[in-house]
């Protein structure tokens, strides 16, 4: 995945938890949705694994099955929240594995090169009541092309389509204790590196 795609998750994130809490003394589990927008930039060299190119900021993103990865940092993300109070984000990093591509068949007859890549991400979130938690992200990014014709058989790479799953990390432990998980879909523009992510799932307190 090229750098625009890995730029996953940053910028503006809306986090909404809705639904009725479970009765009794057990955990309150609610549906949760989020919208994430933003851009990213190459990570500083001291945050990059010198052997593989992965982000070295946490074990979740310091993984590179192929040995050929790239690391992106989401810089100065701003967050708008609903349902969990005001949220702030920090330490947002994404590792993209450039060597893991299920589309191993090369381009045919001058057509576009096929590409999908494995990716992981991590971001620390905090609310205005002293709570904090970390979200782990896993997924794939696939090249999207438009304008394929006889005169332009390779087409134009306009964006990457991204999808996968997310979950609240156990390390570091969330404070107060909570769990969360779900799926996400989105896109990353090739020209502007703008990213839009839709997350959905559940939060348990």
Secondary structure, 3 states (H helix, E strand, C coil): CCHHHHCCCCCEEEEEEECCCCCCCCCCEEEEEEEEEECCEECCHHHECCCCCCECCCCCCCCCCCCCEEEEEECCCCCCCCCCCCEEEEEEEEEEECCCCCCCCCCCCCCCCCCEEEEEEEEEEEECCCCEEEEEEEEEEEEEEECCCCCCCCCEEEEEEEEEEEEECCCCCCECCCEEEEEEEEEEECCCCCEEEEEEEEEEC
